Every structure is written in C-alpha cells, then in structure tokens.
Amino acid sequence: MLQLALGAAIVWAGLRPALRVAVAATATVTKATFLGLLLRHPALRADLSSFSLWFDSACIVIFAAYVTTALARRQPGRRPIETNS
C-alpha cells in the first residue's frame, strides 16, 4: 500500500512542480528505510529480486541528487552562476 501511495504521489508531483522536492525527499527516505530494514534480514532478503534492489538503489541516488540540487538552488542569498554565452 505504501508503494502505491508513493507512486501516486510521484505522478501527482509530475503535474504539480511545487510538490516535487517534498515527494522526492519522501521517496528517498522511504526507499532507503525499506532497503535498510530489509537487507539486514537474510530470510526477507531471499525474496528480493536483484532488479528490485538495483532499481530502488538507483531511485534513492536519483531522488537524493534531485532534492540536493533543488534545495541548493533555493538558498537565499546565493549568487547565481554566471555564464559566458
């Protein structure tokens, strides 16, 4: 049920840009917690497919990078990057 709710939130954030950082941060925390708890138990880990492990790991990295970049762009007093074009 949590995965369904998170997937719906990700789709909703695709339509509402103001929600993207919050939903990506939530996805990062929930997926990282899921993997952290699951990987500690060999019996539970036995049912985990390698695709699921790699997919969730990639999502964690991508979402975390997006959140970090988006928050860095929002910092008040930050000077914009100058380009020579």
C-alpha positions in Angstrom: 0.0 0.0 0.0 2.9 2.4 0.8 4.4 1.8 -2.6 1.1 2.5 -4.3 0.7 5.8 -2.3 4.3 6.8 -3.1 3.8 6.0 -6.8 0.7 8.1 -6.9 2.5 11.0 -5.1 5.3 10.8 -7.7 2.8 11.0 -10.6 1.0 13.9 -8.8 4.3 15.7 -8.3 4.9 15.4 -12.1 1.8 17.5 -12.6 2.5 19.9 -9.7 6.0 21.3 -9.7 5.7 22.8 -6.2 5.4 19.2 -4.7 8.4 17.7 -6.5 11.0 18.3 -3.8 8.8 17.1 -0.9 7.7 14.0 -2.8 11.3 13.2 -3.9 12.6 13.6 -0.4 9.8 11.3 0.9 10.6 8.7 -1.7 14.3 8.9 -0.8 13.6 8.4 2.9 11.0 5.6 2.4 13.0 3.6 -0.1 16.2 3.9 1.9 14.4 2.8 5.1 12.8 -0.1 3.2 16.2 -1.3 1.9 18.0 -0.7 5.2 15.5 -2.8 7.1 15.1 -5.5 4.5 18.8 -6.1 3.8 19.5 -6.8 7.5 17.4 -10.0 7.4 18.6 -12.8 5.2 15.2 -14.6 5.2 13.5 -11.5 3.9 16.3 -10.6 1.5 15.9 -14.0 -0.2 12.7 -13.0 -1.8 14.1 -9.7 -3.1 14.9 -9.7 -6.8 18.2 -8.2 -7.9 16.2 -5.9 -10.3 14.2 -4.5 -7.4 17.4 -3.9 -5.3 19.2 -2.1 -8.1 16.0 -0.1 -9.1 15.4 1.1 -5.6 19.1 1.9 -5.1 19.1 3.9 -8.3 15.9 5.8 -7.3 17.5 6.7 -3.9 20.5 8.2 -5.7 18.5 10.0 -8.3 15.9 11.4 -5.9 18.6 12.4 -3.4 20.5 14.2 -6.1 17.4 16.0 -7.3 16.5 17.1 -3.8 20.0 18.3 -3.1 20.2 20.3 -6.3 16.7 21.8 -5.9 17.4 22.9 -2.3 20.7 24.3 -3.3 19.1 26.5 -6.0 16.5 27.8 -3.4 19.1 29.1 -0.8 18.5 32.8 -0.1 21.5 35.0 -0.7 23.1 32.5 -3.1 24.7 34.2 -6.1 23.6 32.8 -9.5 26.2 31.1 -11.6 27.4 33.4 -14.3 27.8 32.1 -17.8 29.8 33.5 -20.7 27.4 33.0 -23.5 
